[in-house]
């Protein structure tokens, strides 16, 4: 599977590495070259691809290969950037599967209605903490 990940923070890097280790072709798009420091050297030297660019800019998405990907994942730290990039991936480039990280879980349903799978770390963490509580 061909995957394009926007954002190389802790989540983006971890997802990229795990998918790459599973044999998927992964491209990581990050606005800051320093963000790639989270990726292992073996990924940077192998067939993993990194590109400095902005996932909200259509030209950068095209350079990153969005027209050929099966999966687009937006995991920037800002919800608005993720939402815009995910909408472009889904509705302009017709990427089959689009996943968007959103910090504000109240917006999750809105994104789902737009055809984007929205994941809220806030909701996930809350659930894990509540499950870990021993009452």
ABEGO torsion letter per residue (X at the ends): XBBBBBEABAAAAAAAAAAAAAGBBBBBBBABAAAAAABBAAAAABABBBBBBBAABAAAAAAAGAAABABBBBABABAAAAAAAAAAAAAAAGBABBBBBBABAAAAAAAAAAGBBBBBAAAAAAAAAAAABBX
